[in-house]
Amino acid sequence: MVTLKEKIFYNALNLASETNFAFLSALKENFGSFKKGWEADNYQKISDLRRFEKDTVEKILQRKNKINPDSEWQKLADKNIELTLLEDKNYPPLLKEIPAAPLGIYQLGKCSLEKENIAIVGTRKASSYGKMVTEKIAKDLVRVNLTIVSGLAYGIDTFSHLTALEAGGETLAILGSGIDIIFPSTNKKLAKRITEHGALISEYPLSAPPLKHHFPERNRIISGLSLGVLIVEAPLKSGALITARFALDQNREVFAVPGQIFSKNSEGTNELIKAGAKLVNKIDDILLELNLMDRLLTPDKNNLKLPSLNAEEKQLLEIIGNSPKPLNVDELIEKSGFDASLVNQNLTFLELKNLIKLDSGGYRIKF
C-alpha cells in the first residue's frame, strides 16, 4: 500500500529533479522508497546514480534544500489535485502495461481512468474537413459510452474535447505541463469544463512549464490510457504520428481517417493507412477492431440505435435476437421474406461486424 508520506516525498522529488524520470527511477531502485530517497543527503555515493552528471545531481540537491515537502503537498490539496503512484491499487491498469509507465500521475477531476477510452489526435491546423470528421466520430463514440482522450492542443485535440463535452460525455486531457499551467492559454475555459466532466492528467508537478520535450513524453500517456488511437488529420511531420508510434509500441490499435491526396494534412494519415493502420470512416470500423460492436445496441438488444446498420441487417438481427434457438439460412429466408442472396449477403455483414455467430448449424446473437 502506498502511504501518504510516499506521495508527499515523490511530489517533492519530482519538483527538485524537474521531472527527471530516469533519476527518480534510479533513486527509487537504490533506496527502496521516495521517502528514503528524499532523506538521503549525498546521492553521489550511490553507484547507480553516478551515471548522472555531477552538475545535474548537485542542482537537484540544491533545489531539494529549498523545498518543503508538506507545503508543496498542501498546494495540491488546496487545488483538489490527486496524485496516484505506479504502485497504487487505483493506478490505471492499461497505463501500467506500457514501457516507461509514469511513476506518478496528477489528476484534477473525478473521471475514472479505468474506463474504456479512445484517443483522438491530429494536427493543430485542422481543416474544416478535419473538424467535421472529429465532431462526427467523437460524438458517436461518446454515444456508445467511450471516453475521449486527447492532448488539449489547438485543432483536432480541441474539437475532440469540445465534442465529447457537448455530447454529454467524458473526456481526459493529457497535459505537457503542470495542471495549473494550461497550454495553450486560450483553452483555459475548456480545461475548466473538462475538470467538471472528465479530468486533466499530467505527470509533471505544479508550475512545470510546457517545455518542448514534454509533449512527446505526454503522447505516450495519451495512447497508454486508450484502447486505440485515431489520427484524424496529420502531416508527415506531426506530433500525432509520434502518438501513433507510441500506440504501436504499446500494442494499441492505430486508426486513421483517409483524406484528400492533395492535402498536406492528409499525408500522414494516408501513409499510416498504407502502412497498415485501420481505415476509419465511421465508428463501426473502430468498434469492430476492438470487439465492441455490442455497443451499437441499446440495453434492449432488439432495438438498434445507430443507422450504420441497413434495414435488412436490422431486421435479420431482430429475428435472430428474438429466436430461442439458432436459425439457419432457410429459416431466416422464410421469416424475413428476403431472397437467399440478400439474406446471405447481410449475414456476412453482420458476422463481420461481430454481431452474430454460427452455432449448431444456425445463427445466434454473439453477445
N, C-alpha and C positions, 0 to 999 in steps of 0.2 A: 504494500500500500504506500502511495506517495504521500508524504507528510506535507503539511503547510510550510514548514521550515524549508524543506527541499525546494518548494516552488519559490519561496522568497529569495533563496540564495541563487537559484537558477536565473531568476529575473535580474538580480544584481550582477551576476557574472556576464549575462547577456549584454547588459549595459556597458560593463567595464571592458569587455572584449570587442565591443561594437559589432556584435553578432558574428564573431569568428567561429563558425561551426566546427571547423577542424580542431581548433584549440579547445573548445568546450567539450568535444567528444573525448579528446586525449585527457583532459582534466578529469572527466568522469571515470574513464578507464583506470587511471592511476590512483585516484583517491577513493573510488567506490561510490561517492556521492558528491553532489554540488555543494552541500554544506561543508564537507571536509575540504573540498577544493577551495572554497572561499576562505576557510580558516588558515590554510597554508600561507606561509609568508615568503617562501623562496621557491619559485617554480623551476629555476634553472638546475636544481639538484635532481629533478626527476628526469631520468634518461629519455623517456618518450617525448618530453617537452623540449628537449634540446634541438629538435629539428626545426623549431620556430626561431626566427631571427631574434637575436638578443634584444634589439631595439623594440621589436614587437612585444616581447614579454615584459620588458621594463615599462612600456607605455601602459600596458594592461594593469600592471601593479600600481602605477601612479594614479590611473583613473579609479582603480579599486579603492584606494585610500581616501578618495573624495566622495565615495558613495555610501549612503546609509540604507542598507537593505530594507529595513522596516518602513522608512519614509517612502522609498520607491514603491514598495508594495502597496502602501496606502493610496498612492496615486492611482493605481489600478482599481483598487476597491472603490474609490470615490467616483470613478467613471464607469463602474459596473462591468469592468473587463475581466473575463475569466482567463486563467492560464491552465492549459492541460499539458502535462508532460508525457513523453513517449511511454512511460511505464504505467500511466493511469489506466484504470479499467475502462473509462469512457473515451479514451483516445480512439479516433475513427479507425475501424478495422481495415478499410481499404487503404487508407493513408499509411498505416503501419507496414503494409506489404512492400512499399516502394523502396528502391535503393536510396540511401541518404534521406530517410524519413526525417522530418523536422524533430528536433529534440523537444521542442515545446511549441505550442500554438496559442496565440492570444485570440480571444473571441469577444465581440460585442454584439449581442443579440442572442435570443434564446433558441433559434432554429437548431434542431438536432443535426449533427454531422454524420449520423449513421443512416440517413435515408438514402434512397436511390437517386443519384444525381447524374445529370448530363451537362457537360461543359459546352458552351458555345463561345467561340472566339473568332477574331478576324481583324481586318485592317482598321486602323484609326480613321482612314479616309474612305469611309463607306459610301458606295453609290446608292442611288435610290433603289436599285435592284437589290443590293445587299440588305438595305433597311427593310424592304418588303419581305424578303425571304426570312430574315431573322424574326420579324414580328409574327409571321405566319407559323413558323416551326416552333418558336418558343411558346407561343400561345397554345398550340396543340399539345406540346409536351406537358405544360402545366395542367391542361385539362385531363391528362391521364396520370396526374399526381406525381410527376417527376420534378425535382428541384433543379433550377438552372444555376450553374456555376460559371462565373466569368471574372474578369480582372479589373473592372471599373474604369477602363481606359476609354478614350474617345471612340466613337464609331460603333462597330459591331458589339463590343462589350456593353456600352451604354444602352444600346437598343435592346440587348438581351435582358439586362436587369429591369429596365423600364417595362418591357412587355410582360415579364413574369409578374411584376407587381400589379400592373393594370389588369391582368387576367385573374387576379386573386390568388396567385401562387406565392411560393417562397423562392428566394434567391440568395446565393452566397457570393460575396465579393472578396476575392483574394488580393491583398494589397502588397505593394513593393515598398512599403514604408510602415512606420508605426501607425497604430489605429487612430491616433489623434492627428495624424498628418494626412489629409485627403488630397490625393493627386489623381487627376487634375482638380484644382480648387473649384472649378465650375460644377463639379459633381458632389459638392458638399450636401446639397439638399437631397440628392438621390441617395447618398450614403446614409443620411438620417432615416429616410424611408426604409432602406434595406435593414437597418437595425431593428425596425418595428415589425418587419415581415420577412425575416431572414437573418443574416449575420454578416459582419465584417470579420475577416480572418487575416492574421498576419503571424509570421514567425519573428518579426522584428519588434523590439521593445518600444515603449513610448518615446516620442521625439525623434525616432530614427528617420532620416530624410529619404526621399525617393531616389536613391542613387541608381545609376545606370545598370550596374551589375545585379541589383536586387530583382529586376524584372524577369530575367531568365531564371533566376532561382525560384521566384514565386510561381513561375509557369509549371514547375514540376508538382506543385501543390494543387493547381487547377486540375491537372489531369489525374493526379493521385487520389483526389476525392471523388472522382467520377467513374462511372461505368464505361463511358466513352466520350470522345471529344469530337465535336462538329466544327469544322472550319468552313465559314460561310464565304468570305472573300479574303484573299491574301496574295500579295505579290510574291515574287520568288524570294526576296529578302524580307522576311516578316517574322515578328515575334510569335505569330500564330503557328508558323511552321516549327518553331522551337518547341511549342507545346505539343505539336503532333509527334515530334521525335521523342519527347518525354513519354507520351502516351504509348508509343511502340515499345520503349524500353521497359515500361511498367506493365506490359501485357494488357493494355486497354485497347478498345476498339477505336479506330480512326474513321471518321465520316467526313465527306466533303461535298459541297454543293457545286455543281458544274456552272461555268459561266461562259460569257462570250469569248471567242478566241481572240478578239481584238482588244480585250480589256486587260490592262496591267494587273488589275485587282483579281483577275481570274487565273493568272499564270500559275500561281502557287497551288490553288485548289485543283486546277485541271491536271497539273503534274502529279499531285497526290493520287488522283483517281487513276491515272495511267500507271502509277506505281503499285496500285492495289487497294487504295482506300475505298471504302464503300460509298458509292454514288448515292446521294440523297436528294429526292425531290418532294418527299412527304415523310411524315413521321413513321409510317409503316416500315420504311427502309431501316430506320433506327431500331424500332421495337422488334422487328423480325430478327435482326442480327443479335440482339440482346436477349432473345427468348422472352419477350414481354408483350407478345401480341394479345394476351388476355386483357391488357389494359384498354383495348379498344371496345370492351364491353362494359356496360353499366353493371351494378350489382345483380340486376335481373339479367341473367346471361342470354336471355332470348331477345333482349331489347338493345339493338345495336345503336351506338350514339355517334359514330363518325361516318361521313359519307364516302370514306375511302373504299368501302365495300360496295360493289354494284348491286342492283336489285336482285339479280339471280343468286349471287353469293349470299345475300342476306336471307333470302327465302330458304335456300338449301340449309344454311346454318340453323335457322329456326326449326326446320323439320327435323334435322339431326338432333338438335338440343332437346326437343320435346319427346323424342322417342325413348322408351325404356330400354331398348336394345339397339346394338349397332345395325345400321341399314345398308344394304348393298345397293349397287347401281340401279338394278331393275326396280327395287322398291322406291328409290329416290325419283326415278323417272315417273313412276305411277303416281306418287304423292305430289310431285311438283307440277306435272303436266308438261315438263320440258322434254325436248327430244334428247336422244342419247348423247349426241356430240356436245350439246350445251351443258348437260349435266357433267360429263367427263371433263370438259374444259374448266368449269368453275370449281369442281372438286380439286383439280390440280392447283388452282389459285389458292383455295382455302388451305390445302396442305402446305403449300409454300409459305403461307402466312402463319403457319404453326397453330392453326385454329382447330383442325380436325386430324384424326389419325385412323388408319386402317386397323381394325381389331376384330378377330374371329370372322373374317370374310365380309365385314361391313364397316361403315364409318361411324365414329362417335366423336363427341366434343373432346378436345385434348386437355381441358383444364377442369 
